[in-house]
């Protein structure tokens, strides 16, 4: 089974509804294995998921990096910019950092934005 994360543009209220729904399903004995990342608006989502950051996510998904420096070298990019990208993606929950190592635990990212 592939690991997926759903990226949303939405409000705190919508986040709360997803949480309550998952909680209720757990109470009824269902297994709930879903991950959501919510941005407050489209500009915030687009700022976090730039083409360079998506490229970085794909690269790290294929092969985790031992460090940000190793990742910058592998990508042929400036360390400072890669560090900023890693920090942004990790803060949003799309990358994991552990003991300096950088990994992308998801096979797919789906995006949803309500009009």
C-alpha positions, 0 to 999 in steps of 0.5 A: 500500500502506498503512503499518501499525504493530502494537501489542503487549502482550508480553514482551522474549522475544516481541519477540525472536521477532518480530525473529528471524523477520524476520531469517530471512525477510530471509536468505531474500530476503524483503522485510520491511516491518513495524513493531511497538511493544510495551508491557510490559502493558495499562496501559502501552499504555492510558496511551500510547494515550489517547483524546486521543492517538488524536485527536492521531494522527488529526489529524496523520495527516491533516495534519502539523503544522509545530510542537507549538505549531501543533498545539496551536492547531489542536486547541484544546488546552493547549500543555503537554498537547499537548507531553506527548502528542507526546513520549509518542507519539514515544517509542513510535514512533507519531509522527515529529518532524523539525526541529520538524515532527510527522507520523504516518507510519502509515495504521493501527494494529492492536493485539494482546494475548495472554491 
